[in-house]
Every structure is written in C-alpha cells, then in structure tokens.
Amino acid sequence: MARPQDLTSAINANPATLTQFEGTQFLFGGAWVEPTYNVSHDGTLPVVGNFSAKSGTPGTAGANIGVTQDFNALGLPATLGIGFISTAGGGTDFRDVPASNGTSSQLVVLNITNALGVQLTERLSAGASISLGTAFYDGLFVGQSAMVPDYALRGNLGFGYQLTPDTTLGFYYQTKQNFTFSDAISLESAPGVFDPVLDVKMSLPDNLALGVANDSLMDGNLLLAFDVIYKQWNNADLYQAIYDNQWVFQAGAQYSSGRKRLRLGYVFAQNPLQSSVGVSAGGVTVGTNGLQYVQAQLAVINEHRITAGVGIVDVLPGMDFDLVAGGMFYDSQQLGASGASLESYWIGAGITWRFGRGSCHGTSAPDAW
C-alpha cells in the first residue's frame, strides 16, 4: 500500500499512491478462484440432519478494471482514478445433500470507485476515494430465501510519505460498507414451519492499514514491501457475531531485470472465528447451535497464503502483461456441532496500457514511440 505495482490497488486501497502513476493508464485484470469447501453437522439442529459433504459451488471469476489520469499538464499535482472492483464474493451449496435441508449461500459485492491523489509536498501525498457498491445476497440461514440486492457507500482516506529516496510509507483508513437485504429470509424453525420474513443486515468492516516499501537493494532492482492491516469485524453487522477483529500481515518482493518482473508474496491472516458465539447475527436469531452452523459456512480459517507472479513491461509498445498464481493451504476447524475445512487456489492475469507519458515510477517505459 506504500508503492503499489498496479493502479487498481491504488484506487481500491490507498488513494494517495495514485500520484505514483503518471500520464494515462488503463488496466484490465481477471482471476479464477477454485475453492474446496467442506461442511459437516451432527444433526442436532431441528431442521438439519447429520451430514458431511463438499460444497457444490463452482469456482469464481473476478475482474478489476481501472483507469488513471494525471493533471500535471494543467499544472495540478493530482491524479484521478476510476475503478470497477470485485470487492468480495463466495458461497456454499449443499442442496444436493438431503440432510442439509437445502443449505446454500451466496454473496457478491462489486464497487465502482472514484479516487483522487494529490502531491501536497515533495515528500507527502494524500488521497481520498468514494465507492458505490452493489451487493447480492442469498441463503446462509436455513429457510425460504431468495437472492436480494442492496447498495451502499464506502470511503477511503490515505497518505503517502517518501521517508528517504529508497523508502516509502503508506497509511489508509477505509470505512464500513453497510448493506440491508430486505425480506431476505423466512426461517424454518421446525420441519415445514416457517417464521415471518426478516431483513438481514451485513457490513464489510472498516480497516486500518500501514505499509512500508524499500528498493535500496540490488542497485534498486529489488523492491520489498510489508503491510499490516487491522480489520474491525466487531463493528460489522452479521460478521460481528461470528468473527473477532483480525490482524493481517502481508510481505512481498519484486525483482526487476530489464523488462522482466519476478514477484513473490506471503500473507498471514489471523483466524477470525470466535470461539464462543451468541444466538443471533445480522438481525436474525437462530440460537447458539444454529449460529455455529452459519459460522461453518463462513469459516475463512486459512492463515497462510502464498502468491507468485511474473510480469513483462512493454510486451508490446506501451502494454505490460502480468500473470499471478497462488493459494491458501488446507485448514479445518470444529465449531460445536458443526465443522468446516477449506483450501483454495487461484490464477489471474492482467494487461496495463500506458498512453503518452504514462508510466509508473521506476518503470523504464519510454515517453514516446
């Protein structure tokens, strides 16, 4: 977040770093995520039987699109960024398991983000962004449900500081994004007995993040970065009932050799699952056993994740190509009468077009062809 290597990361996370992107740039990136998710239950819930099964939800495609434009030609030390961001997504599907009583869930959150970064002094930059997000929610609780949409706003405020010629600091605060899914669920409290329809409240958490990047090693060809993110799940509707606040530590390295880029990253994301839960989440009361069953469907318990990538600058004149692959390794957890295990792998690619003077700091693209 101190020195992002793609413009959508600047738009989505720390808008102050937009000042590092010059000229006009456009990026299109996409990824395929393939999870293996297993859930079990011992049958003690009134409407769910004894089962252990793999989710039938297929892999998920996600895309990020962004464009940046600086205003240096107008004498303004500012850069505007606009992005379409796949913010969150995932789900489970056990409808082919009779004992699950149709258990399934799906959540997709997409954001359109407008961001502005301004170079305040030679060393200090600041930025802000506003995102309009649309979300689609279905399931999670056992009963009669349908996919329900909602929309919400989210804001970011960030700063960047050039500590030394080789070292950059970055900080940002991201607000919550609050959704209310109207008439989303009618709980099945007993076999064939359905309660009145309820709204479900869900929020993405507010985040605090601090990062540092340095390229003093190997004649400036080795870029090292380290970030710390604090995710405040205890402030987020629905998730506050099943997650604790979470620390995330990210480390990455990029080695440049001519036009080639070699990248490696590691993330430690603290397991956020609460060891003791209440009886309700998102305005829906299901009891402790029922809430642990919900917890098992949202058990992002994998603490260790690794990613590797390659990039080529000017694979065609003014066009860069990047490829990435990674995964989070198998982990499992028992949650009262329910259990969950998860592993996931992904692969993605992106193309960045740079027009006119467009180039990121440190990129050896010529000004003209």
C-alpha positions as CSV (number, residue, x, y, z in Angstrom):
1,M,0.0,0.0,0.0
2,A,3.1,2.2,0.1
3,R,4.2,1.5,-3.5
4,P,1.5,-0.5,-5.4
5,Q,2.5,-2.0,-8.7
6,D,-0.9,-1.9,-10.3
7,L,-3.3,1.0,-10.5
8,T,-6.4,-0.8,-9.2
9,S,-4.6,-1.5,-5.9
10,A,-4.0,2.2,-5.6
11,I,-7.7,3.0,-6.4
12,N,-9.1,0.4,-4.1
13,A,-6.7,0.7,-1.1
14,N,-4.5,3.8,-0.6
15,P,-5.6,6.6,-3.0
16,A,-2.6,8.7,-2.0
17,T,-0.4,6.4,-4.1
18,L,-2.2,7.4,-7.3
19,T,0.4,10.2,-7.5
20,Q,2.9,7.4,-8.4
21,F,1.0,6.8,-11.7
22,E,1.7,9.3,-14.5
23,G,0.1,10.1,-17.8
24,T,-2.9,8.0,-18.8
25,Q,-3.1,4.3,-17.8
26,F,-5.7,1.6,-18.2
27,L,-5.7,-1.8,-16.6
28,F,-7.9,-4.9,-17.1
29,G,-7.3,-7.9,-14.8
30,G,-9.1,-11.1,-14.1
31,A,-8.7,-14.1,-11.9
32,W,-10.2,-17.6,-11.4
33,V,-10.6,-18.8,-7.8
34,E,-11.1,-22.5,-7.2
35,P,-12.1,-23.4,-3.6
36,T,-12.7,-26.8,-1.9
37,Y,-15.1,-26.2,0.9
38,N,-16.4,-29.0,3.2
39,V,-19.0,-28.6,6.0
40,S,-20.3,-31.2,8.5
41,H,-23.1,-31.2,11.1
42,D,-24.1,-33.8,13.6
43,G,-27.8,-33.5,13.1
44,T,-28.7,-31.7,16.4
45,L,-30.4,-28.8,14.7
46,P,-34.2,-29.3,14.3
47,V,-34.2,-28.8,10.6
48,V,-30.7,-30.1,9.6
49,G,-29.6,-33.7,9.7
50,N,-26.3,-35.5,10.1
51,F,-24.1,-34.9,7.1
52,S,-20.6,-34.2,5.9
53,A,-20.2,-33.0,2.3
54,K,-18.2,-30.9,-0.1
55,S,-19.8,-27.7,-1.4
56,G,-21.1,-27.8,-4.9
57,T,-20.4,-24.1,-5.6
58,P,-18.1,-23.9,-8.6
59,G,-15.1,-21.7,-8.9
60,T,-15.5,-18.0,-9.2
61,A,-14.3,-15.5,-11.8
62,G,-13.4,-11.9,-10.7
63,A,-12.3,-8.9,-12.6
64,N,-10.8,-5.5,-11.8
65,I,-10.8,-2.6,-14.2
66,G,-9.2,0.8,-13.7
67,V,-8.0,3.9,-15.4
68,T,-5.9,6.8,-14.1
69,Q,-5.2,10.2,-15.4
70,D,-2.7,12.8,-14.0
71,F,-3.2,16.5,-14.3
72,N,0.4,17.6,-14.5
73,A,-0.2,19.1,-17.9
74,L,-2.6,21.5,-16.3
75,G,-0.1,22.4,-13.6
76,L,-2.0,20.4,-11.0
77,P,-0.1,17.8,-8.9
78,A,-3.1,15.4,-8.8
79,T,-4.1,12.1,-10.3
80,L,-7.7,10.8,-10.8
81,G,-8.5,7.1,-10.7
82,I,-11.7,5.3,-11.5
83,G,-12.2,1.6,-11.0
84,F,-14.6,-1.3,-11.1
85,I,-13.6,-3.6,-8.2
86,S,-14.6,-7.1,-7.3
87,T,-14.6,-6.5,-3.6
88,A,-16.0,-9.7,-2.1
89,G,-17.6,-12.9,-3.1
90,G,-18.1,-16.6,-2.3
91,G,-20.7,-19.1,-1.3
92,T,-21.6,-22.7,-0.5
93,D,-24.1,-25.1,-1.9
94,F,-25.3,-28.3,-0.3
95,R,-28.7,-28.6,-1.9
96,D,-27.8,-32.0,-3.3
97,V,-27.4,-33.3,0.2
98,P,-30.9,-34.1,1.6
99,A,-29.8,-33.9,5.2
100,S,-28.7,-30.3,4.7
101,N,-32.3,-29.2,4.0
102,G,-31.2,-27.0,1.1
103,T,-28.3,-25.3,2.9
104,S,-26.7,-22.8,0.5
105,S,-25.4,-19.2,0.5
106,Q,-24.0,-16.7,-1.9
107,L,-22.6,-13.2,-1.5
108,V,-21.2,-10.9,-4.2
109,V,-20.0,-7.3,-3.6
110,L,-19.0,-5.1,-6.6
111,N,-17.8,-1.5,-6.2
112,I,-17.4,1.5,-8.6
113,T,-14.7,3.6,-7.0
114,N,-13.7,7.2,-7.7
115,A,-10.4,8.2,-6.2
116,L,-8.1,11.3,-6.2
117,G,-4.5,11.5,-5.1
118,V,-2.7,14.9,-4.6
119,Q,1.0,15.6,-4.1
120,L,1.0,18.0,-1.2
121,T,4.7,18.5,-0.9
122,E,7.8,16.9,-2.4
123,R,7.5,14.0,0.1
124,L,3.9,14.0,1.2
125,S,0.8,12.9,-0.8
126,A,-2.8,12.5,0.3
127,G,-5.8,10.9,-1.3
128,A,-9.4,10.1,-0.9
129,S,-12.0,7.9,-2.6
130,I,-15.7,7.1,-2.6
131,S,-17.1,3.8,-3.6
132,L,-20.7,2.9,-4.6
133,G,-21.2,-0.8,-4.1
134,T,-23.9,-3.2,-5.1
135,A,-24.3,-6.5,-3.2
136,F,-26.2,-9.6,-3.9
137,Y,-27.1,-11.9,-1.0
138,D,-28.8,-15.3,-0.8
139,G,-29.2,-18.0,1.8
140,L,-26.8,-18.6,4.8
141,F,-29.7,-19.3,7.2
142,V,-31.9,-22.4,6.7
143,G,-35.3,-21.5,5.4
144,Q,-37.0,-19.9,2.4
145,S,-34.8,-17.2,0.8
146,A,-34.1,-15.5,-2.5
147,M,-31.2,-13.5,-3.9
148,V,-31.7,-9.9,-2.6
149,P,-29.7,-6.8,-3.8
150,D,-28.7,-3.7,-2.0
151,Y,-26.3,-0.8,-2.4
152,A,-24.1,1.2,-0.1
153,L,-21.3,3.8,0.0
154,R,-17.8,3.4,1.3
155,G,-14.9,5.9,1.8
156,N,-11.1,5.8,1.9
157,L,-8.6,8.3,3.2
158,G,-4.9,7.7,2.7
159,F,-1.5,9.2,2.9
160,G,1.9,8.5,1.5
161,Y,5.3,9.8,2.6
162,Q,8.7,9.5,1.0
163,L,10.8,8.9,4.1
164,T,14.1,8.5,2.1
165,P,14.9,8.3,-1.6
166,D,14.5,4.5,-1.2
167,T,11.8,4.1,1.4
168,T,8.1,5.0,1.1
169,L,5.4,4.8,3.9
170,G,1.7,4.4,3.3
171,F,-1.4,4.6,5.5
172,Y,-5.1,4.5,4.9
173,Y,-8.4,4.2,6.7
174,Q,-11.4,2.5,5.0
175,T,-14.9,2.9,6.3
176,K,-17.5,0.2,6.7
177,Q,-19.9,-0.6,4.0
178,N,-23.4,-1.3,5.4
179,F,-26.0,-3.3,3.5
180,T,-29.6,-4.2,4.4
181,F,-31.1,-7.1,2.5
182,S,-34.8,-6.6,2.7
183,D,-37.1,-9.6,3.2
184,A,-34.2,-11.9,2.7
185,I,-35.1,-14.9,4.8
186,S,-38.1,-16.8,6.4
187,L,-36.5,-19.2,8.9
188,E,-37.7,-22.8,9.1
189,S,-38.0,-23.1,12.9
190,A,-39.4,-26.7,12.7
191,P,-39.9,-29.1,9.8
192,G,-42.4,-27.3,7.5
193,V,-42.9,-24.4,9.8
194,F,-41.7,-21.0,8.6
195,D,-41.3,-17.8,10.6
196,P,-42.2,-14.3,9.3
197,V,-39.9,-12.8,6.7
198,L,-36.8,-11.0,8.1
199,D,-34.3,-8.5,6.8
200,V,-30.6,-9.4,7.0
201,K,-28.0,-6.7,7.9
202,M,-24.5,-7.2,6.7
203,S,-21.4,-4.9,6.7
204,L,-17.9,-5.1,5.3
205,P,-15.6,-4.0,8.1
206,D,-13.7,-0.7,8.5
207,N,-9.9,-1.2,8.0
208,L,-6.8,0.5,9.2
209,A,-3.6,-0.2,7.3
210,L,0.1,0.8,7.4
211,G,2.7,-0.2,4.9
212,V,6.4,0.4,4.0
213,A,8.3,-0.2,0.8
214,N,12.0,-0.1,0.0
215,D,14.1,-0.6,-3.2
216,S,17.6,0.1,-1.9
217,L,18.9,-3.4,-2.5
218,M,20.5,-4.8,-5.7
219,D,21.0,-1.4,-7.3
220,G,17.3,-0.6,-6.9
221,N,16.1,-3.7,-8.7
222,L,14.7,-5.4,-5.6
223,L,11.5,-3.9,-4.2
224,L,10.5,-5.1,-0.8
225,A,7.2,-4.3,0.8
226,F,5.4,-5.0,4.1
227,D,1.9,-4.2,5.2
228,V,-0.2,-4.5,8.3
229,I,-4.0,-4.4,8.2
230,Y,-6.4,-4.3,11.1
231,K,-9.9,-5.5,10.1
232,Q,-12.5,-4.4,12.6
233,W,-15.1,-7.2,12.3
234,N,-16.6,-6.3,15.7
235,N,-18.1,-3.2,14.0
236,A,-19.6,-5.1,11.1
237,D,-23.2,-6.3,11.1
238,L,-23.6,-10.1,10.8
239,Y,-19.8,-10.7,11.0
240,Q,-19.5,-9.2,14.4
241,A,-21.5,-12.2,15.7
242,I,-19.0,-14.8,14.4
243,Y,-15.7,-13.0,13.8
244,D,-13.2,-11.3,16.1
245,N,-11.2,-8.3,14.9
246,Q,-8.4,-9.6,12.7
247,W,-4.7,-8.8,12.0
248,V,-3.4,-9.4,8.5
249,F,0.3,-9.2,7.7
250,Q,1.5,-9.0,4.1
251,A,5.0,-9.3,2.7
252,G,6.1,-9.1,-0.9
253,A,9.1,-8.8,-3.1
254,Q,9.6,-7.9,-6.8
255,Y,12.9,-8.3,-8.7
256,S,13.3,-6.4,-11.9
257,S,15.7,-7.5,-14.7
258,G,15.4,-5.4,-17.8
259,R,11.7,-5.6,-18.9
260,K,11.0,-8.7,-16.7
261,R,9.5,-8.7,-13.2
262,L,9.5,-11.6,-10.8
263,R,7.2,-11.4,-7.8
264,L,6.6,-13.4,-4.6
265,G,4.2,-12.7,-1.8
266,Y,3.1,-14.1,1.6
267,V,0.1,-13.3,3.8
268,F,-0.6,-14.3,7.4
269,A,-4.2,-13.6,8.1
270,Q,-5.2,-14.4,11.7
271,N,-8.1,-16.8,12.0
272,P,-11.0,-14.5,12.9
273,L,-13.6,-17.1,14.1
274,Q,-14.9,-16.5,17.6
275,S,-14.6,-19.5,19.9
276,S,-17.8,-18.6,21.7
277,V,-20.8,-17.1,19.8
278,G,-24.2,-15.7,20.8
279,V,-27.6,-16.6,19.4
280,S,-28.2,-14.0,16.5
281,A,-26.4,-12.5,13.5
282,G,-27.5,-9.7,11.2
283,G,-30.8,-9.3,13.0
284,V,-31.7,-13.0,12.7
285,T,-31.9,-15.2,15.8
286,V,-31.1,-18.8,15.3
287,G,-29.6,-19.9,18.7
288,T,-26.0,-20.8,19.5
289,N,-26.1,-24.2,17.6
290,G,-27.6,-22.5,14.6
291,L,-25.1,-19.7,14.7
292,Q,-22.2,-22.1,14.8
293,Y,-23.7,-23.7,11.7
294,V,-23.7,-20.3,10.0
295,Q,-20.1,-19.8,11.2
296,A,-19.1,-23.1,9.5
297,Q,-20.4,-21.7,6.1
298,L,-18.2,-18.5,6.6
299,A,-15.1,-20.2,8.0
300,V,-12.3,-18.4,6.3
301,I,-9.8,-20.1,8.7
302,N,-6.7,-20.3,6.4
303,E,-4.0,-18.3,8.0
304,H,-1.2,-18.9,5.4
305,R,-1.4,-17.7,1.8
306,I,1.3,-17.5,-0.8
307,T,1.3,-15.9,-4.3
308,A,3.9,-15.8,-7.1
309,G,3.9,-13.9,-10.3
310,V,5.7,-12.7,-13.4
311,G,5.4,-9.5,-15.5
312,I,6.8,-8.2,-18.7
313,V,7.0,-4.4,-19.3
314,D,6.3,-3.4,-22.9
315,V,5.4,-6.8,-24.2
316,L,4.0,-4.6,-27.0
317,P,4.8,-0.9,-27.1
318,G,3.1,0.7,-24.2
319,M,1.5,-2.5,-23.0
320,D,2.5,-4.5,-19.9
321,F,1.5,-8.1,-19.1
322,D,1.3,-9.7,-15.7
323,L,0.5,-13.3,-14.5
324,V,-0.2,-14.5,-11.0
325,A,-1.0,-17.7,-9.2
326,G,-1.4,-18.6,-5.6
327,G,-3.3,-20.4,-2.9
328,M,-4.3,-20.7,0.7
329,F,-3.5,-24.0,2.3
330,Y,-5.9,-26.6,3.8
331,D,-7.2,-25.9,7.3
332,S,-10.1,-27.2,9.3
333,Q,-12.0,-26.3,12.5
334,Q,-14.7,-27.8,14.6
335,L,-17.4,-25.3,15.7
336,G,-19.6,-27.0,18.2
337,A,-21.9,-29.4,16.4
338,S,-20.6,-28.2,13.0
339,G,-17.3,-28.3,11.3
340,A,-15.6,-26.8,8.3
341,S,-12.5,-27.3,6.1
342,L,-11.3,-25.1,3.3
343,E,-8.5,-24.8,0.8
344,S,-8.4,-22.5,-2.3
345,Y,-6.2,-21.8,-5.3
346,W,-6.2,-19.1,-7.9
347,I,-4.7,-17.9,-11.1
348,G,-5.0,-14.5,-12.8
349,A,-3.7,-12.2,-15.5
350,G,-3.7,-8.5,-16.3
351,I,-2.8,-6.1,-19.0
352,T,-1.9,-2.5,-18.5
353,W,-1.9,0.1,-21.3
354,R,0.2,3.3,-20.9
355,F,-0.5,6.2,-23.1
356,G,1.7,9.2,-23.9
357,R,3.9,10.0,-20.9
358,G,2.2,7.2,-18.9
359,S,4.5,5.1,-16.7
360,C,4.7,4.1,-13.1
361,H,7.6,5.3,-11.1
362,G,10.5,3.0,-11.6
363,T,9.2,1.6,-14.9
364,S,11.6,2.0,-17.8
365,A,9.0,2.6,-20.5
366,P,10.0,5.4,-23.0
367,D,7.9,8.5,-23.3
368,A,7.2,8.1,-27.0
369,W,7.5,5.5,-29.8
